[in-house]
Amino acid sequence: MRLHKDFRIIVFVLAMLIALIAIHPGYNSDEGFTSHLQYGLDLDGGTSLILHLDGVIASIDADPVQIIENEFSDVFGDVEIVDHSDTEITFRTAEPHSADAISAVGYGNGRIRGNDVALAINKQYVIRTYISKQLTCEVIYLGGDTYEIRSKVTDSELSDLLAGVGGSIKKDMQGKPEFKEEVTKETQEMTKKVLNEKLNIWGLKEIPITPVGSNVLMVDLAGIDLSTARDIVTTPGKFEIRVQTTNNTSEHVLWGDRITAVDVPNMKEGSWGVGFTLNDKGAREFGVAAVKYGAADDPDAHELIMLLDDNEVYSAPLNPRLASDLNGLYDLYGVDGDWPSRGLVANTGSGDEGEAEARQLHVHLSAGALPVQVTVVSSDQVPASLGTLFKEQALIAGLFALLTVALVIFLRYRQKNILIPMIATSVSEVFMILGFATLIGWQLNLPAIAGIIAVIGTGIDHLVIITDEVLYEGKIPSLKVYLSRISKAFAIIFAAAATTIIAMSPLLWMGFGALKGFAITTIVGVLIGVLIARPAYGRVIRDMLE
């Protein structure tokens, strides 16, 4: 069979064409040689940041009755607890108050009879809301008596806060407080997604963000100086809410710094939505704008529009019930009154599409306020000039390795019809590895280059095995013997490749940063070699020697 009709050669050529298209090498007078290859901060210069996620997980117990008494006393003066159970608390105020005023405190709607207010309660919700309001942060109930507090707080500060409402941090069997300075994996992953969103807005795609442990993220920002990197990571995006007026125009309502918490997406009454909380200033700005521009009187004609860095991410009219509440609160507090903080929900619809939109909106909302505060605990900067130097040195190291291997091969066989296809095969493997890296958006760094050099070495080992088996007793064997010996050679090669992949797997799954980059490059290089390059070489070398 002719070479160009052989399946192994066809696969090899297609792989090389795909790699060529992916890398897209070129040259222009301004930039010199160009390509679609992405370089890590080792080779391009940039900044590496280690971020600590500020949050705690604690087991908490508190008296919801004391919480309700304290919270409503702060708003309405002294209140008297008339009756209470696990599901309802009834209290009495000095003067009657409207349902809007009761709801605005943040613990739900109450049934009002004169001065008495019957408030349906849930212990976990009351504790979560109380801590959230006192610490001005998001609090997530995790089940049992465990809560995640997305803020930097010490155990003594939390104990003092709970002591005022008959509460405390629970203790384990050894008598130690069940208090850990960490966040959940979900919070860590959410923070990673929000940072990715922020970086994408800056035009920085495929930035490696690596979770470490339960409260650390490693971020590599190639081509970005230290000051800019800190600003990108720690400064919220510009989130804005506007209201539609007339003739497709809109007016500013509030900025994202008025948002104090963003809830996880959830379904309620058949519709997905994302809840978020406005502080007292944000609640006043929202309510006043809704009344001023007609959204509270005619919601369908005045949609609310959410923008992230001037890009629209959501728009919808006010819920009729919310519109009515805002009119009532406006009559109560006016333009300059002390509006209480308020929770809102942005509904995105039902089904899988509604859920997907809710999760995306959650990310957009959080781009104005990260799920948790982050502290830069470590930073490292590689100047662009040093990155260029590393790139040149890595290229020299790769070429030196290739030339050294070529010399050894020539000294062993002293035949150019063996040397040329062997070196060409090795170079093609490197080219296909680079093409694969470009396709998946993998950034090349020094460990990745080290992996490529290691692949060159193992690849030549395999090619030597094939060549020695083909040169049976120093000459080309018959086809039957050739097929037998080439099968034996590939059995050895596949066993060696499997051993390499197994050895690299722990670094791939458990490693991070440099170790993971080295493992990925090595495994991909071995797979490309044994599945594409080696079979093609085994087919070509026999024809070359004949």
VOGU-3710 file (C-alpha; in Angstrom, 3 decimals, decimal comma):
1> mrlhkdfrii> 0,000/0,000/0,000  1,276/3,459/-0,867  2,126/5,805/1,977  -0,463/8,462/1,118  -3,247/5,864/1,293  -2,172/4,398/4,630  -4,586/5,174/7,478  -1,723/5,907/9,923  -0,208/8,484/7,569  -3,600/10,111/6,906
11> vfvlamlial> -4,227/10,502/10,643  -0,729/11,935/11,117  -1,168/14,504/8,335  -4,607/15,565/9,598  -3,244/16,022/13,120  -0,417/18,200/11,785  -2,858/20,317/9,743  -5,121/20,830/12,759  -2,098/21,860/14,852  -0,965/24,258/12,121
21> iaihpgynsd> -4,402/25,902/11,917  -4,625/26,133/15,710  -1,169/27,670/16,186  -1,573/29,924/13,121  2,078/30,989/12,860  2,795/34,236/11,036  5,133/37,158/10,736  4,774/40,924/10,485  7,273/43,753/10,634  5,857/45,263/13,840
31> egftshlqyg> 5,598/42,198/16,062  7,928/39,747/14,336  6,850/36,122/14,576  3,265/35,717/15,817  1,032/32,797/16,753  -2,029/31,847/18,769  0,122/30,219/21,456  -0,632/31,476/24,961  2,251/31,931/27,372  2,161/31,840/31,145
41> ldldggtsli> 3,748/34,494/33,300  7,053/32,534/33,280  7,450/33,250/29,568  5,387/36,411/29,092  6,008/38,247/32,353  3,185/39,045/34,749  1,945/38,585/38,282  1,072/35,621/40,460  -1,319/36,229/43,355  -2,319/33,994/46,254
51> lhldgviasi> -5,726/35,042/47,576  -7,164/34,150/50,969  -10,970/33,954/51,057  -12,196/35,627/54,243  -14,986/33,572/55,777  -15,810/31,173/58,590  -17,921/28,086/59,166  -19,379/27,823/62,660  -21,975/25,879/64,625  -24,252/28,460/66,235
61> dadpvqiien> -27,124/28,441/68,679  -29,163/31,508/69,586  -32,608/32,421/70,922  -34,842/33,636/68,067  -37,207/35,247/70,586  -34,448/37,517/71,910  -33,347/38,308/68,363  -36,861/39,407/67,342  -37,292/41,404/70,553  -33,961/43,218/70,111
71> efsdvfgdve> -34,345/43,857/66,381  -37,881/45,270/66,521  -37,090/47,266/69,684  -34,277/48,996/67,803  -36,785/50,121/65,146  -40,050/50,732/67,046  -38,885/51,284/70,618  -39,524/48,762/73,395  -41,652/45,800/72,353  -43,308/43,203/74,592
81> ivdhsdteit> -43,226/39,493/73,742  -46,800/38,279/74,191  -46,445/34,666/73,069  -44,003/32,472/71,190  -43,561/28,972/69,794  -41,171/27,252/67,418  -43,045/28,645/64,426  -44,502/31,983/65,559  -43,733/34,940/67,817  -46,318/37,501/68,862
91> frtaephsad> -45,146/40,854/70,184  -46,783/44,156/71,087  -45,592/47,622/70,100  -46,357/50,936/71,783  -48,113/52,179/68,629  -49,667/50,348/65,659  -47,456/50,027/62,555  -48,130/49,210/58,933  -47,373/45,841/57,313  -44,734/47,529/55,136
101> aisavgygng> -42,926/48,842/58,210  -42,952/45,379/59,837  -41,738/43,710/56,652  -38,972/46,294/56,191  -37,222/45,127/59,381  -36,232/42,029/57,417  -37,820/39,090/59,235  -40,853/38,564/57,049  -44,456/39,724/56,960  -46,545/39,784/60,127
111> rirgndvala> -50,264/39,574/60,893  -51,227/42,842/62,535  -54,087/43,233/65,010  -53,933/46,656/66,573  -50,623/46,890/68,417  -50,028/43,109/68,281  -47,915/41,560/65,538  -47,844/37,792/64,913  -44,661/36,896/63,061  -44,145/33,467/61,492
121> inkqyvirty> -40,572/32,402/62,188  -37,996/29,793/61,332  -35,145/29,579/63,841  -32,431/29,107/61,243  -33,751/31,972/59,105  -33,907/34,320/62,097  -30,335/33,510/63,172  -29,048/33,787/59,601  -30,777/37,141/59,046  -29,551/38,540/62,377
131> iskqltcevi> -25,896/37,667/61,761  -26,145/38,923/58,181  -27,507/42,294/59,273  -25,042/42,735/62,137  -21,955/41,823/60,108  -23,251/43,287/56,804  -22,442/40,149/54,879  -24,049/37,063/53,384  -24,717/34,121/55,696  -25,508/30,657/54,348
141> ylggdtyeir> -27,300/27,993/56,396  -25,546/24,640/55,842  -27,827/22,355/57,848  -27,975/21,319/61,492  -26,705/24,299/63,470  -23,927/25,129/61,002  -23,629/28,417/59,137  -21,153/29,838/56,670  -20,392/33,493/57,387  -18,936/35,172/54,323
151> skvtdselsd> -16,953/37,790/56,203  -13,755/38,120/58,211  -14,767/37,621/61,838  -12,977/36,103/64,810  -14,500/33,594/67,211  -14,434/36,182/70,028  -16,216/38,785/67,874  -18,876/36,255/66,895  -19,282/35,107/70,507  -19,790/38,712/71,672
161> llagvggsik> -22,378/39,256/68,926  -24,325/36,122/69,879  -24,116/36,736/73,622  -26,467/39,684/73,278  -29,261/37,400/72,025  -28,686/34,442/74,326  -26,517/32,614/71,820  -23,057/31,120/71,540  -20,731/29,081/69,350  -21,366/25,394/70,001
171> kdmqgkpefk> -18,522/23,170/71,195  -17,415/19,727/70,041  -16,791/16,601/72,139  -13,377/17,944/73,246  -14,912/21,214/74,382  -13,446/23,229/71,513  -15,584/25,814/69,649  -16,880/24,501/66,309  -15,402/27,439/64,440  -13,214/27,172/61,336
181> eevtketqem> -11,675/29,972/59,322  -12,599/28,534/55,928  -15,353/28,592/53,321  -17,277/25,838/51,569  -16,143/24,391/48,249  -19,241/25,982/46,681  -18,182/29,434/47,886  -14,623/28,868/46,706  -15,883/27,783/43,279  -18,300/30,724/43,120
191> tkkvlnekln> -15,487/33,155/43,904  -13,444/31,554/41,130  -16,325/32,024/38,653  -16,786/35,672/39,638  -13,072/36,363/39,248  -13,178/34,692/35,831  -16,088/36,952/34,879  -14,166/40,038/36,002  -11,060/38,938/34,095  -13,104/38,247/30,946
201> iwglkeipit> -14,531/41,755/31,127  -10,945/43,033/31,152  -10,297/40,961/28,012  -8,175/38,419/29,926  -9,509/34,975/28,980  -8,268/31,541/30,033  -6,521/32,894/33,132  -5,450/30,008/35,399  -7,264/30,228/38,746  -6,361/27,258/40,931
211> pvgsnvlmvd> -8,219/26,396/44,172  -5,926/25,277/46,989  -7,294/23,807/50,186  -10,621/25,245/51,305  -9,979/28,997/51,328  -7,153/29,861/48,919  -7,059/30,707/45,210  -3,902/31,003/43,086  -4,192/33,393/40,128  -1,591/33,765/37,355
221> lagidlstar> -1,995/36,955/35,320  0,406/36,825/32,384  1,389/40,199/30,953  -0,134/42,152/33,876  1,920/44,212/36,340  1,462/43,803/40,098  -0,498/47,014/40,727  -2,961/46,360/37,899  -3,355/42,722/38,977  -4,303/43,780/42,515
231> divttpgkfe> -6,831/46,282/41,157  -8,420/43,712/38,832  -8,783/41,057/41,519  -9,784/43,143/44,527  -11,795/45,984/42,929  -15,457/45,217/42,168  -16,825/45,676/38,664  -19,058/48,679/37,951  -22,556/47,334/38,538  -25,483/49,702/37,949
241> irvqttnnts> -29,271/49,551/38,052  -31,181/51,942/35,774  -34,880/52,457/35,162  -36,480/52,866/31,742  -38,256/56,203/31,303  -39,532/57,239/27,863  -38,371/56,908/24,254  -35,921/54,110/25,089  -34,046/56,306/27,539  -33,147/55,351/31,096
251> ehvlwgdrit> -32,141/57,031/34,343  -29,587/55,980/36,956  -30,991/54,344/40,100  -28,050/52,989/42,127  -24,529/51,555/41,963  -23,402/48,073/42,931  -21,815/49,230/46,194  -25,358/49,432/47,592  -25,639/45,617/47,292  -24,581/43,962/50,547
261> avdvpnmkeg> -25,317/40,298/49,721  -26,239/38,067/46,785  -28,153/34,837/47,438  -27,632/31,590/45,577  -30,125/30,965/42,728  -33,280/29,156/43,838  -36,734/28,293/42,545  -39,834/29,746/44,156  -43,393/29,376/42,927  -42,170/27,686/39,737
271> swgvgftlnd> -39,717/30,422/38,739  -35,961/30,681/39,154  -34,553/33,831/40,677  -31,583/35,458/42,393  -32,088/37,350/45,638  -29,914/40,288/46,618  -29,971/42,766/49,485  -29,742/46,558/49,281  -28,468/48,589/52,221  -30,568/51,434/53,612
281> kgarefgvaa> -29,192/53,971/51,112  -29,717/51,594/48,220  -33,263/50,819/49,363  -34,073/54,558/49,484  -32,551/55,222/46,055  -34,386/52,253/44,581  -37,760/53,178/46,075  -37,535/56,888/45,265  -36,475/56,229/41,658  -39,258/53,669/41,151
291> vkygaaddpd> -41,882/56,210/42,258  -40,257/59,227/40,570  -39,957/57,635/37,123  -43,300/55,804/37,153  -42,086/52,214/37,610  -44,120/51,828/40,796  -47,347/53,011/39,091  -46,873/51,401/35,653  -44,256/48,614/35,965  -44,681/47,193/32,449
301> ahelimlldd> -43,800/50,527/30,832  -40,704/51,145/32,988  -38,409/48,125/33,144  -35,463/47,959/35,507  -32,151/47,407/33,704  -29,010/45,907/35,248  -25,641/46,801/33,738  -22,209/45,384/34,466  -19,423/47,630/33,165  -21,989/49,264/30,838
311> nevysaplnp> -23,142/45,913/29,368  -26,794/44,992/29,931  -27,099/41,700/31,840  -30,776/41,745/32,892  -33,994/43,700/32,416  -37,536/43,137/33,683  -40,503/45,136/35,026  -41,200/45,466/38,748  -43,369/42,818/40,351  -46,824/44,414/40,938
321> rlasdlngly> -46,704/43,541/44,640  -43,247/45,108/44,991  -44,473/48,185/43,136  -47,324/48,545/45,615  -44,954/48,091/48,576  -42,637/50,790/47,234  -45,519/53,260/46,948  -46,408/52,523/50,580  -42,812/52,923/51,768  -42,493/56,168/49,798
331> dlygvdgdwp> -45,562/57,559/51,574  -44,039/56,437/54,901  -40,424/57,597/54,523  -40,465/60,095/51,644  -37,409/61,173/49,686  -35,061/61,871/52,616  -36,295/59,383/55,208  -34,312/56,486/56,706  -35,470/53,625/54,536  -34,650/50,177/55,956
341> srglvantgs> -32,454/47,788/53,976  -34,427/45,616/51,575  -34,145/42,252/49,890  -35,109/41,944/46,206  -35,384/39,025/43,804  -34,615/39,097/40,075  -36,717/36,376/38,426  -35,369/34,664/35,305  -38,131/32,205/34,390  -38,717/28,476/34,707
351> gdegeaearq> -37,066/25,320/33,409  -33,439/24,682/32,492  -33,179/27,991/30,624  -34,414/29,933/33,643  -31,954/28,117/35,895  -29,037/28,802/33,529  -29,954/32,500/33,326  -30,265/32,681/37,122  -26,808/31,210/37,638  -25,323/33,590/35,083
361> lhvhlsagal> -27,094/36,567/36,678  -25,746/35,440/40,045  -22,238/35,741/38,640  -22,997/39,170/37,130  -24,461/40,462/40,388  -21,511/39,102/42,321  -19,043/40,778/39,967  -20,078/43,930/41,760  -19,586/42,204/45,127  -17,514/39,035/45,510
371> pvqvtvvssd> -19,165/36,249/47,562  -16,443/36,812/50,165  -13,775/39,407/50,701  -10,348/38,371/49,432  -7,001/39,232/50,936  -3,820/39,120/48,864  -1,539/37,106/51,154  1,293/36,649/48,655  2,325/38,098/45,307  5,126/37,532/42,855
381> qvpaslgtlf> 5,986/39,480/39,722  7,998/38,422/36,675  9,075/41,471/34,595  8,229/41,287/30,896  11,928/41,485/29,983  12,688/38,498/32,208  9,780/36,585/30,693  11,186/37,214/27,207  14,584/35,991/28,389  13,026/32,814/29,819
391> keqaliaglf> 11,229/32,253/26,517  14,467/32,531/24,566  16,296/30,247/26,994  13,491/27,667/26,841  13,691/27,683/23,033  17,485/27,263/23,165  17,117/24,406/25,667  14,601/22,655/23,401  16,797/23,033/20,310  19,884/21,867/22,227
401> alltvalvif> 18,015/18,786/23,423  16,893/18,022/19,865  20,386/18,523/18,391  21,990/16,390/21,101  19,522/13,597/20,414  20,187/13,909/16,675  23,928/13,531/17,286  23,449/10,412/19,404  21,163/8,877/16,766  23,668/9,609/14,010
411> lryrqknili> 26,516/8,067/15,998  24,431/4,951/16,597  23,040/4,320/13,096  25,178/6,562/10,799  22,331/6,591/8,259  20,577/9,766/7,238  17,488/7,796/6,118  17,062/6,854/9,804  18,152/10,182/11,302  15,860/12,396/9,211
421> pmiatsvsev> 12,513/10,599/9,799  13,347/10,097/13,489  14,072/13,795/14,101  11,123/14,827/11,896  8,834/12,598/13,963  10,133/14,119/17,200  9,624/17,668/15,905  6,108/16,788/14,693  5,197/15,530/18,177  6,249/18,856/19,685
431> fmilgfatli> 4,228/20,716/17,039  1,122/18,634/17,771  1,524/19,194/21,520  1,665/22,958/20,932  -1,397/22,716/18,672  -3,309/20,852/21,362  -2,286/23,437/23,981  -3,575/26,212/21,718  -6,900/24,444/21,113  -7,654/24,036/24,824
441> gwqlnlpaia> -6,288/27,486/25,767  -3,503/26,057/27,921  -0,830/28,594/28,838  2,735/27,442/28,212  5,089/27,959/31,126  8,510/26,644/32,117  7,160/23,372/33,598  5,219/22,795/30,360  8,421/23,327/28,352  10,179/20,871/30,672
451> giiavigtgi> 7,400/18,399/29,946  7,896/18,859/26,195  11,634/18,229/26,541  10,877/15,086/28,567  8,518/13,949/25,800  11,307/14,397/23,231  13,471/12,048/25,281  10,848/9,345/25,799  9,761/9,681/22,167  13,277/9,022/20,870
461> dhlviitdev> 13,484/5,975/23,161  10,369/4,559/21,518  11,614/5,342/18,009  14,884/3,563/18,734  12,929/0,488/19,832  10,935/0,532/16,581  14,058/1,046/14,458  15,978/-1,763/16,142  13,066/-4,137/15,667  12,748/-3,164/11,992
471> lyegkipslk> 16,504/-3,658/11,441  16,279/-7,347/12,273  19,872/-8,618/12,545  21,060/-5,502/10,737  18,866/-5,936/7,676  15,260/-5,489/6,570  13,296/-8,667/7,424  10,514/-10,226/5,429  7,044/-8,725/5,764  5,859/-11,537/8,045
481> vylsriskaf> 8,833/-11,166/10,387  8,554/-7,352/10,191  4,925/-7,414/11,310  5,763/-9,761/14,161  8,650/-7,653/15,417  6,840/-4,322/14,995  3,981/-5,726/17,090  6,513/-6,666/19,760  7,990/-3,163/19,628  4,592/-1,525/20,077
491> aiifaaaatt> 3,791/-3,820/22,990  6,895/-2,467/24,744  6,041/1,113/23,768  2,442/0,934/25,013  3,593/-0,594/28,294  6,153/2,195/28,754  3,560/4,853/27,848  1,053/3,396/30,322  3,720/3,460/33,046  4,473/7,135/32,330
501> iiamspllwm> 0,797/8,114/32,365  0,181/6,256/35,625  3,224/7,953/37,192  1,998/11,408/36,084  -1,652/10,908/37,099  -1,216/11,809/40,801  0,340/15,137/39,751  -2,553/15,715/37,352  -5,325/15,107/39,878  -3,722/16,241/43,127
511> gfgalkgfai> -1,108/18,734/41,976  -1,540/22,379/41,107  0,365/25,130/39,359  3,732/24,023/38,015  3,297/20,317/38,876  -0,032/20,094/37,070  1,333/21,853/33,973  4,253/19,430/33,770  1,931/16,427/34,183  -0,565/17,586/31,521
521> ttivgvligv> 2,152/18,283/28,946  3,864/14,945/29,564  0,650/12,892/29,390  -0,607/14,672/26,260  2,795/14,277/24,601  2,937/10,545/25,365  -0,598/9,990/24,040  0,087/11,928/20,829  3,270/9,928/20,366  1,883/6,412/20,845
531> liarpaygrv> -1,429/7,020/19,062  -0,335/9,182/16,109  3,422/9,719/15,654  4,851/6,258/16,450  2,494/4,303/14,140  3,269/6,719/11,286  7,013/6,373/11,939  6,762/2,580/11,984  5,113/2,697/8,558  7,579/5,219/7,070
541> irdmle> 10,844/3,750/8,371  10,441/0,439/6,544  9,970/2,219/3,211  12,947/4,500/3,929  15,246/1,561/4,698  14,095/-0,390/1,660
//
